[in-house]
Every structure is written in C-alpha cells, then in structure tokens.
C-alpha cells in the first residue's frame, strides 16, 4: 500500500451513477500502488442497499482487484472485529447517501477511530458525495431534505460541498456556511470531479467528465474569495479498466470456478 496517507474525495459520479465514470473507478485502484489491490466498500450512508452493493461487485469484479463489502447492518455471526476487517485492505471506498446517518452509525460502532488508523497507515480512503464530505471538518448534506451544514470526521482540514452541478441548491447553502464561519473554507466539486489529497495537502484535481470543475472558497473579512480549479481530464479506454492479467484470471478460476 502507499506509504503516504491518501484520500480521494469525489463530488459525485463513479460506478453508482449513470452512465458511470470508469476513469474514476480505475483511479481508486491506481492510488493504492498495488497490482491487485484489496478494496473494501462501505455502503453505510445509503443503508447498505443491494443495488449499490451489486454495482460495486460488477464494477470491481471486472478489474484487477479483490472486492469486499462491509455491511454494518448485516454483520450477524461475523467473529472478526471491524479493525481486523478494515486493516486487511488496501483501499476503503465509501458510497453516497446520508452523511448524517453515516456519521452516527460509524461513531456508534467505533468505525471512525478505525478509519483514522487505516488512513494513517497508508490505506487509501475514497468516496463520493457523503463518502467524500465525511473526511473533512464539515460538509453540506441533504440528509433531512433541505441542504444544511454538518460536521465531518476532520481527517482533512476545511469543508467540502458535492454535486455542485447536479444539485445546485447545495452550493448557496455551503457558501453561506463558509461566509458565516459555520464551516471552514474548502472545496466544491462537480459530479465526476475528484480531489486527491496526500496527507492533508491537495495534490491533484481530476475529472472523468469534460466541462466540469472544482472551486476553492474561503471567507476573508466576511467576504467570499473564490478560485476556480481546472481539473486534469482522466483518460479511459472502452471499459476504463486495466486488463485483468492472465495469471490472476487463472488464479480466480482455480479458487472460484469458471464464470
């Protein structure tokens, strides 16, 4: 795994959206530095829905990766601790949904502490929407309907707002929260845009969709200062995937059978 704590925070998109963003899905794996990374999906924010879980398996089952799902709603009879499960992976991917519910459930299980340890160890943390905002000091959630500012885990300084182009009603609420000091300054990202942090420093702004952007906003003397960030367009082939190596295909056939 990477030696540097790394977080990929996506404004939206990825495998849970239509038509999808395969270049972002691939970047999640590339950041691990592994040939066949072990990736763990946390669909907590949406209540562990079967559709989201199936989309995850369909996406990463076709790639050079070992894909696993951790359902906090369906852990009956699992003798392993959450720490044991999480730290056995190279990447932890968090899905979208309700940021408020995600935070409450994680803290009830002590998963917030485990995830910080994972991040500090160099396990890549990735996520979209609620799964992106949760890593910051604050975000702008629609958990209860109208957008509102909410506190996050605080691994990364600042705040984040997502779906800047797809759900434009969020942006004014977040901007006012930054202006008033309810949340610190930070980033707004369109769907398909990803922010790559190494440690707590923003290193790359990327996108899988042409014409999208990210925004850095800070409050100075009660006024907003905005800076538009032009993202790097990620390349993608027809599937946006690295081909699955023949030796890995053979190993999987031996272990799981044909199909």
C-alpha positions in Angstrom: 0.0 0.0 0.0 1.0 3.6 -0.3 3.2 5.0 2.5 1.5 8.4 2.3 -2.0 8.8 3.8 -4.2 9.4 0.7 -7.8 10.4 0.3 -9.8 10.6 -3.0 -12.9 12.8 -2.4 -15.3 12.8 -5.4 -18.1 15.3 -5.9 -20.3 12.5 -7.4 -20.4 10.0 -10.2 -18.4 6.8 -10.2 -19.9 3.4 -10.5 -23.1 4.4 -8.7 -24.1 6.9 -11.4 -25.4 6.6 -14.9 -23.6 6.3 -17.3 -20.8 6.0 -14.9 -17.2 7.2 -14.7 -14.8 4.3 -15.3 -11.8 6.5 -15.2 -12.6 7.5 -11.6 -13.2 3.8 -10.7 -9.8 3.0 -12.0 -8.1 5.8 -10.3 -9.4 4.5 -6.9 -7.3 1.3 -7.5 -4.3 3.1 -9.0 -3.8 5.2 -5.9 -3.1 2.0 -3.9 0.0 1.3 -5.9 -0.9 -2.4 -5.8 -1.1 -4.8 -8.7 -4.3 -6.4 -7.4 -5.5 -4.2 -4.5 -7.9 -5.4 -1.9 -10.8 -2.9 -1.9 -13.5 -2.7 0.8 -16.8 -1.0 0.1 -18.8 0.8 2.9 -22.4 1.4 1.7 -23.4 2.7 5.2 -24.7 6.1 4.1 -27.5 4.5 2.0 -28.4 1.8 4.4 -26.4 -1.0 2.6 -28.7 -1.3 -0.4 -28.5 -4.4 -2.5 -28.4 -2.3 -5.7 -25.3 -0.3 -4.7 -23.6 -3.5 -3.5 -24.3 -5.2 -6.8 -23.0 -2.2 -8.7 -19.8 -2.3 -6.7 -19.2 -6.0 -7.4 -20.0 -5.6 -11.1 -17.5 -2.7 -11.4 -14.6 -4.0 -9.4 -15.1 -7.7 -10.1 -14.1 -6.9 -13.7 -10.9 -5.3 -12.6 -7.6 -6.5 -11.2 -8.9 -6.2 -7.6 -10.2 -8.2 -4.7 -13.6 -6.6 -3.9 -15.3 -7.0 -0.5 -18.3 -5.3 1.1 -18.7 -4.4 4.8 -22.3 -4.1 5.8 -22.8 -2.7 9.3 -26.5 -3.7 9.1 -25.7 -7.3 8.3 -22.8 -8.5 10.5 -24.7 -11.3 12.2 -22.3 -14.1 13.2 -19.1 -12.4 11.9 -16.4 -13.1 14.5 -14.0 -10.6 13.1 -13.6 -7.1 14.6 -14.1 -4.1 12.4 -10.5 -3.1 12.9 -9.4 -6.5 11.6 -11.6 -6.3 8.5 -10.7 -2.7 7.6 -6.9 -3.0 8.1 -6.8 -6.1 5.9 -7.5 -3.9 2.8 -5.5 -1.5 0.6 -8.5 0.7 -0.3 -11.7 1.7 1.6 -14.4 3.1 -0.7 -17.4 4.9 0.9 -20.6 5.3 -1.0 -23.0 8.2 -1.1 -26.3 8.7 0.8 -27.0 10.4 4.1 -23.9 12.0 5.7 -25.7 12.5 9.0 -26.7 8.8 9.2 -23.2 7.7 8.1 -21.5 9.7 10.9 -23.9 8.5 13.6 -23.6 4.8 12.6 -19.8 4.9 12.3 -19.4 6.5 15.6 -21.8 4.1 17.3 -19.6 1.2 16.0 -16.3 3.0 16.6 -15.5 2.8 12.9 -14.4 6.5 12.9 -11.4 5.5 15.0 -10.6 2.5 12.9 -10.7 4.6 9.7 -8.3 7.1 11.1 -5.9 4.4 11.9 -6.3 3.0 8.4 -5.6 6.4 6.8 -2.6 7.0 9.0 -1.2 3.5 8.0 -1.5 4.5 4.3 -4.7 2.6 3.4 -6.3 4.7 0.6 -9.6 6.2 1.6 -12.0 7.1 -1.2 -15.6 8.1 -1.5 -18.2 10.1 -3.3 -20.9 12.5 -2.1 -21.4 11.8 1.6 -18.5 9.4 1.3 -16.3 12.3 0.2 -17.5 15.0 2.6 -17.1 12.8 5.7 -13.3 13.1 5.6 -13.4 16.9 6.1 -14.2 19.1 9.0 -17.6 19.8 7.5 -19.9 19.3 4.5 -23.3 20.2 3.2 -25.8 17.4 3.5 -29.4 16.8 2.3 -30.0 14.1 4.9 -33.2 15.8 6.2 -34.3 17.3 2.9 -33.1 20.9 2.6 -29.3 21.3 2.4 -27.6 22.1 5.7 -24.0 22.3 7.0 -22.8 19.4 9.2 -19.6 18.4 10.9 -17.4 15.6 9.5 -14.6 13.4 10.8 -11.9 16.1 10.4 -9.2 14.0 8.9 -8.8 16.7 6.3 -8.9 20.5 7.2 -11.6 22.5 5.6 -15.0 21.6 4.3 -16.5 20.2 1.1 -19.7 20.5 -0.9 -20.6 17.9 -3.6 -22.8 17.7 -6.7 -22.1 21.3 -7.5 -23.5 21.0 -11.0 -26.0 18.1 -10.4 -27.7 19.5 -7.2 -27.1 23.3 -7.5 -29.3 24.0 -4.5 -26.4 22.8 -2.2 -23.9 25.4 -3.3 -25.6 28.6 -1.9 -26.1 26.9 1.5 -22.5 25.8 1.7 -21.2 29.3 0.6 -23.3 31.0 3.3 -22.0 28.5 5.9 -18.4 29.3 4.8 -19.1 33.1 4.8 -20.7 32.9 8.3 -18.0 30.7 9.7 -20.3 27.7 10.4 -17.9 25.6 8.4 -14.3 26.5 7.4 -13.4 27.3 3.8 -12.9 24.4 1.4 -13.8 22.9 -1.9 -16.9 22.4 -4.1 -16.8 19.8 -6.7 -19.0 18.9 -9.7 -20.1 15.3 -10.4 -17.2 13.4 -11.9 -14.5 15.5 -10.2 -12.1 14.1 -7.7 -9.8 15.8 -5.2 -6.6 13.8 -4.4 -5.1 14.6 -1.0 -1.7 13.3 0.2 -1.5 13.8 3.9 -3.6 16.9 4.3 -2.4 18.7 1.1 -4.4 18.8 -2.1 -2.1 17.3 -4.8 -4.4 16.7 -7.8 -7.8 17.8 -9.1 -9.1 15.3 -11.7 -12.2 14.7 -13.6 -13.8 11.9 -15.7 -16.2 14.4 -17.4 -15.3 17.2 -19.8 -16.6 20.7 -18.8 -16.6 20.0 -15.1 -14.8 22.0 -12.4 -13.9 22.4 -8.8 -14.0 25.6 -6.7 -11.9 26.7 -3.7 -13.7 29.1 -1.4 -12.6 31.0 1.7 -14.1 33.7 3.8 -11.9 36.8 4.2 -13.2 39.7 6.3 -16.8 38.3 5.9 -16.5 38.2 2.1 -16.1 35.1 0.0 -12.9 34.6 -2.1 -13.4 32.1 -4.8 -10.8 30.3 -7.0 -11.8 28.1 -9.8 -9.6 24.9 -10.2 -9.3 23.4 -13.7 -9.2 19.6 -13.3 -7.0 17.2 -15.1 -9.1 15.1 -17.5 -8.5 11.4 -16.9 -8.2 9.1 -19.8 -10.2 5.9 -20.2 -10.5 3.1 -22.7 -13.8 1.5 -23.7 -14.1 0.0 -20.2 -11.9 2.4 -18.4 -10.1 -0.6 -16.9 -6.7 -2.1 -16.7 -6.9 -5.6 -18.3 -7.1 -8.4 -15.9 -3.7 -10.2 -16.1 -3.9 -13.8 -17.3 -2.3 -15.3 -14.1 -4.9 -13.5 -12.0 -7.7 -14.9 -14.2 -6.3 -18.4 -13.8 -6.0 -18.0 -10.0 -9.6 -16.9 -9.8 -10.8 -19.8 -11.9 -8.9 -22.1 -9.6 -10.3 -20.6 -6.5 -13.9 -19.7 -7.5 -14.5 -21.8 -10.6 -15.4 -20.6 -14.1 -17.6 -17.6 -14.7 
